[in-house]
C-alpha cells in the first residue's frame, strides 16, 4: 500500500472514535450552602468532596468544602472574599482571597492545609496574587496564574506546599 493510502487509512481509523456518540454524562446535584444566595462548585476530589464559594446573606463571597449533600465547612482565607478552587485527596485546598476585588493583581493566592491553616503562596518570599486551581494527588502540585507586576500580565505557574515552583510556558 502506498505511503499516502496508509496515512489516510490511519487518519480515518484514528478519527472513528471521534465520530461515535459520546458516553452519557451524569448530572449530580450539589446542595447549596445553607443561607447562600449563590453557590459555586470549583473542584472535587476522588472522595467526592467539593470545594467552591458562596455568597452569604451580607453579600460576601466565602469558601467552603464538604460532601455534595450539604455537609459543608466554611472558611475565609482573607479579607474581601474567598474562592476555594481545588482540593486533593488529603484535603489540601487551593484558591484566592480578596476575590470580590475583580483584580487578579490584588487577590492573594493561598493553600489551606487539612488542619485549617492558611498558607500564602509565595515566590522567593513574596506573596503571589492571582489564583491557584486544582491539585495533583500524586505530588501535591497545583496549577495557577499570578500577576507579574513588571510585565503587566498573568503568568501560568506550578506550585507546591505554598511555594511557586516554576512558570509554565
C-alpha positions in Angstrom: 0.0 0.0 0.0 1.5 3.4 -0.9 2.5 5.6 2.0 -0.3 8.1 1.3 -3.0 5.4 1.5 -1.5 4.0 4.7 -1.5 7.6 6.2 -5.1 8.2 5.0 -6.3 4.9 6.5 -4.6 5.6 9.8 -6.2 9.0 10.0 -9.7 7.6 9.3 -9.2 4.8 11.8 -8.0 7.2 14.5 -10.9 9.6 13.8 -13.5 6.9 14.1 -13.9 7.2 17.9 -14.4 11.0 17.5 -17.4 10.4 15.2 -19.0 7.9 17.7 -21.6 9.3 20.1 -20.1 10.4 23.4 -21.0 8.5 26.5 -23.8 9.9 28.5 -22.8 12.3 31.3 -24.4 12.1 34.7 -25.6 15.3 36.3 -25.0 15.3 40.0 -27.0 17.8 42.0 -25.0 19.6 44.7 -26.8 21.1 47.7 -26.4 24.8 48.1 -24.7 26.2 51.1 -27.4 26.9 53.7 -28.5 30.6 53.6 -26.5 31.3 50.5 -27.9 33.4 47.6 -25.5 31.7 45.2 -23.3 28.6 45.5 -20.4 27.8 43.1 -18.5 24.5 42.8 -14.9 24.8 41.5 -13.3 21.5 42.4 -13.9 17.9 43.6 -11.5 15.1 44.8 -11.8 11.3 44.5 -13.9 11.1 47.7 -16.5 13.4 46.2 -15.5 16.3 48.5 -16.4 19.5 46.7 -14.9 23.0 47.1 -16.1 26.3 46.0 -17.5 29.6 47.0 -20.9 31.0 48.1 -22.4 34.4 48.6 -23.6 34.9 52.2 -26.5 37.0 53.5 -24.3 40.0 53.7 -23.2 39.7 50.0 -19.7 38.4 50.9 -18.1 35.6 48.9 -16.8 32.8 51.2 -15.1 29.5 50.7 -16.5 26.1 51.6 -15.8 22.4 51.3 -17.7 19.2 52.1 -20.0 16.5 50.7 -22.5 17.2 48.0 -25.4 16.6 50.4 -24.6 20.0 52.0 -22.5 18.9 55.0 -20.1 21.8 54.4 -17.5 23.7 56.4 -17.0 27.3 55.5 -13.9 29.4 55.8 -12.3 32.7 54.9 -8.7 32.9 53.7 -8.5 36.7 54.0 -10.5 39.9 53.6 -12.6 40.7 50.6 -13.9 37.3 49.8 -12.6 33.7 49.3 -12.8 31.3 46.5 -11.7 27.7 47.1 -10.7 26.4 43.6 -9.2 22.9 44.1 -8.9 20.1 46.6 -6.7 17.0 46.7 -7.4 13.6 48.4 -5.5 14.7 51.6 -7.8 17.7 52.0 -5.4 20.4 50.9 -7.3 23.3 49.3 -6.1 26.0 46.9 -7.7 29.3 45.9 -7.6 33.0 46.3 -8.8 35.6 48.7 -10.0 39.2 48.1 -11.9 37.5 45.3 -14.5 40.3 45.1 -12.0 42.8 44.0 -12.2 41.8 40.4 -8.5 42.5 40.1 -6.2 39.5 39.9 -3.3 41.7 40.9 -4.8 42.1 44.4 -6.1 38.6 45.0 -3.6 36.7 47.3 -3.2 33.0 46.4 -3.4 30.6 49.3 -3.2 26.9 50.2 -5.4 25.7 53.1 -3.9 22.7 55.0 -6.2 19.9 56.3 -5.7 21.4 59.8 -7.2 24.7 58.6 -4.0 26.6 58.5 -4.0 29.2 55.6 -0.6 29.4 53.9 0.1 32.2 51.5 1.6 31.1 48.2 4.9 32.9 47.7 7.8 33.2 45.3 11.2 34.0 46.8 9.3 35.1 50.0 6.9 37.5 48.2 3.1 36.9 48.2 1.8 35.9 44.8 -1.5 37.4 43.5 -3.8 35.7 41.1 -5.4 32.2 41.6 -4.5 28.6 42.3 -6.6 25.9 40.8 -6.7 22.1 41.1 -4.1 19.9 42.8 -2.4 16.7 41.8 -3.0 13.8 44.2 0.3 12.2 43.1 2.6 15.0 44.3 0.5 17.9 45.7 1.4 20.2 42.8 -1.1 22.8 41.8 -1.5 25.0 38.8 -2.5 28.6 38.7 -1.6 32.0 37.5 -0.1 35.0 39.1 0.1 38.7 38.2 3.5 39.8 37.0 3.6 43.5 38.0 6.7 44.2 35.9 5.3 42.7 32.7 1.7 43.7 33.4 0.3 40.2 32.6 -0.8 37.0 34.1 1.7 34.1 34.2 0.8 30.4 34.4 2.8 28.5 37.1 3.1 25.3 39.1 3.3 25.4 42.9 3.7 23.0 45.8 3.4 23.4 49.5 2.7 27.1 49.5 5.6 27.9 47.1 5.9 28.8 43.5 8.0 26.1 41.7 8.2 27.2 38.1 6.5 29.2 35.4 4.7 27.3 32.6 5.4 28.4 29.1 
